[in-house]
């Protein structure tokens, strides 16, 4: 199976939110999104926007930097937001319950390089990078699993 990719150009935090709101209804339990990029690239903003779009009732969506994982009751199932920046060893991934969540929840994982070989083959890899202006971002989505083809079709800002 070969890698596929698409690039999206987001020129403001509002466009990042709009993209997340358009993408969110396409997700279902078992979908794993791995978010990469330098500090300040917008990983948490994107994750927060996506989570809020999946909730029945808006609530505070803090960064899980210190808790490592935050969970939310979503419309179509549980949502897990993990920030693995402070993870010391891959054995901690299993202790967090993240491997089970990959099968049963919508998962957003920041700093997925900490997963090493535990990253699911079916995951969508999203890399956020600074764009040409201060608030602009280039979002690159990569995947091998064919399920992402339809989920990424006709999204704005390509």
Order of alpha helices (4+ residues) and beta strands (2+ residues): beta-alpha-beta-alpha-beta-beta-alpha-alpha-beta-beta-beta-alpha
